[in-house]
Amino acid sequence: MKKLVDNQIIEMTAEEVAAREAEEATAIEEENTRQAEQTAKENLKASAKAKLIAGEALTEDEANTIVL
């Protein structure tokens, strides 16, 4: 891998490459976690809506999703 330093392209050291790969892996994990949390929230909202329409009791988490 290469990097730009003072308008010059130089080769990255093994440590820099490893650090960059670790940063990329962390970013991917964080994005996957964010997407999973978003999906869970959307599913909870859908469950709350279905229960409201059916006249069923909501769980506390479901009720919290619809409180403004």
GIKANOR-V433100 format. One record per residue. N is the residue number from 1. RES is the residue in one small letter. SS is DSSP state (@ for helix, = for strand, . for the rest). OMEGA is omega in whole degrees, -180 to 180 (none if undefined). D_LAST is the distance of its C-alpha to the last C-alpha in Angstrom with 2 decimals. Layout:
n-><N & N>
res-><RES & RES>
ss-><SS & SS>
omega-><OMEGA & OMEGA>
d_last-><D_LAST & D_LAST>
//
This chain:
n-><1 & 2 & 3 & 4 & 5 & 6 & 7 & 8 & 9 & 10 & 11 & 12 & 13 & 14 & 15 & 16 & 17 & 18 & 19 & 20 & 21 & 22 & 23 & 24 & 25 & 26 & 27 & 28 & 29 & 30 & 31 & 32 & 33 & 34 & 35 & 36 & 37 & 38 & 39 & 40 & 41 & 42 & 43 & 44 & 45 & 46 & 47 & 48 & 49 & 50 & 51 & 52 & 53 & 54 & 55 & 56 & 57 & 58 & 59 & 60 & 61 & 62 & 63 & 64 & 65 & 66 & 67 & 68>
res-><m & k & k & l & v & d & n & q & i & i & e & m & t & a & e & e & v & a & a & r & e & a & e & e & a & t & a & i & e & e & e & n & t & r & q & a & e & q & t & a & k & e & n & l & k & a & s & a & k & a & k & l & i & a & g & e & a & l & t & e & d & e & a & n & t & i & v & l>
ss-><. & = & = & = & = & . & . & = & = & = & = & . & . & @ & @ & @ & @ & @ & @ & @ & @ & @ & @ & @ & @ & @ & @ & @ & @ & @ & @ & @ & @ & @ & @ & @ & @ & @ & @ & @ & @ & @ & @ & @ & @ & @ & @ & @ & @ & @ & @ & @ & @ & @ & . & . & . & . & . & @ & @ & @ & @ & @ & @ & @ & . & .>
omega-><-180 & 178 & -180 & 179 & -180 & 179 & 176 & 177 & 180 & 180 & 178 & 176 & 179 & 179 & 179 & 178 & 179 & 179 & 180 & 179 & 178 & 177 & 179 & 179 & 179 & 180 & 179 & 178 & -179 & 179 & 178 & 178 & 179 & 179 & 179 & 178 & 179 & 179 & 179 & 179 & 179 & 178 & 179 & 178 & 179 & 178 & 179 & -180 & 180 & 179 & 178 & 180 & -179 & 180 & 179 & 178 & 179 & 170 & 180 & 179 & 178 & 180 & 180 & -178 & -177 & 178 & -178 & none>
d_last-><48.97 & 49.52 & 47.77 & 48.31 & 49.64 & 51.22 & 51.47 & 53.37 & 52.37 & 53.26 & 52.96 & 50.30 & 51.56 & 50.85 & 48.55 & 46.57 & 46.31 & 45.14 & 42.53 & 41.26 & 41.09 & 39.20 & 36.65 & 36.28 & 35.87 & 33.16 & 31.29 & 31.58 & 30.32 & 27.26 & 26.49 & 27.03 & 24.73 & 21.94 & 22.54 & 22.64 & 19.30 & 17.76 & 19.60 & 18.51 & 14.78 & 15.57 & 17.72 & 15.20 & 12.78 & 16.00 & 17.06 & 14.01 & 14.48 & 18.19 & 17.93 & 15.88 & 18.52 & 21.25 & 20.10 & 20.20 & 18.52 & 15.77 & 16.29 & 14.17 & 13.30 & 12.42 & 10.16 & 8.40 & 8.03 & 6.22 & 3.80 & 0.00>
//
